[in-house]
Structure formats: structure tokens, C-alpha cells
């Protein structure tokens, strides 16, 4: 009788041990929104710097202008309360810093704040791996603004993750 009780206890202890050691199923990861994925493309989980150096390029109206922007960098930063950017060696095309926002609900276009020629323009972006491509146009202004006339055109910035 004692052996059978001991045997039952042993079976019970082993059964409980096996249940507690059983692999727990992971909770499903909530899927990210299109906006969250677009933010990660530009800024990662908090900040990413992008640069021409290391194989990037700048093309304006079909002509290479990489030599003018060879040390250009832009850093996109995001947190719970803001989306900001900062640039280095921008040749007065971009502001040194400001805010960025999405344009529309597709989350593939942004707009930068500021007063330089790029500010306020719609910028399309595409990210593939460590490459970020920015496409935008600066219109020829009405009136006499020689500065904007000098930079007017359609641009493609192909940037490398720094």
C-alpha cells in the first residue's frame, strides 16, 4: 500500500514538473501600423543619420551634383512627442534643423519645416536596406528670387545609413 501511494506521488510530482516545464507559447507581437513602419524607415526606433559619403549621390534634373553635397548628412529623430531632423553641410538647400511630418495617409512622403528651399516641399522617400532615396522638386518661384532660381529643379538624394 505504501509503495502504491509513493508511486502515485512520484507520478504526480513528475506530471506537475512536466506541465510547468512545458514550453510556453509566445504572445503574438502586435502588428505595426503603416505609420510606425514608415517612422522606422526614416528614424529607426529613435534616430538614424543618412549621408552621401560611402556611395550616395545627388542628381538634379538628370545631372550629377554629388560633388556639391559629398559631405551632406541628414538625421531623422523621433520620440513620443516630436519628429525632428538635423542636417550637416546642406549648402543652404535644407535648414540646419527643424521638424518633419508625414504628408497624407500613405506615409511615403514627408515635409520639412524651415525657410530654406526644401522646406515646405513634398519629399517622397523610399528605403531599401541601408539606402534611403529622397525625391523632391523645388519650383522656380514667381518674381525675382535668384537664390531659388539657382536651386530650382527635381532632385534625387540617394543616401547611405551612417
Secondary structure, DSSP 8 states (H G I E B T S, - for coil): -HHHHHHHHHHHHHHHHHHHHS-----------HHHHHHHHHHTTSEEEEESTTT-EEEETTEE-GGGSTT-EEEEEE-SS-EEEEEES-TTTS-SEEEEEE-SSSSSEEEE-SSSTTTTSEEEEEEETTEEEEEEEE---SS--HHHHHH-EEEEEEEEE-
